[in-house]
Amino acid sequence: MIFINLTNHPSKNWGEKQLSEALKMGEDIIDIQFPNVPPHVNEFKVKEMGDNLVKDLLSNFDFRYILVQGEMSLATYIAFRLYQAGKIPVVATTERKVVEDGEKKISIFEFVRFRPYIF
């Protein structure tokens, strides 16, 4: 089984801890770009996009866990549909650390854990 990363953040850019945690949930990580959702489309188009993506995921990949993060309405719909199909959609939780550099504040997000969606 694999771990699917359905986000706009390729796993090659993840830190060691996030990679390690993902590999506990699957033998390999597959990155799939989260689709762009134009702001002018209605909820029926978002549902259609989600149904098509869920069908493709279920037909082509052997997975149990999937990281689903992207445009909120589509991400929630995809996660719910995958949950209904017996999959475990998760989000990446982070700790925000602020570093002050003179007048600038720099936010650094450190991965903490994966948390399942709650339905």
Buried (B, 14 or more C-beta within 10 A) or exposed (E): EBBBBBBEBEBEEBEEEBBEBBBEBBEEBBBBEBBEBEEEEEEEEBBEBBEEBBEEBBEEBEBEBBBBBBBEBBBBBBBBBBBEEEBBBBBBEBEEEEEEEEEEEEEEEEBEEBEEBEE
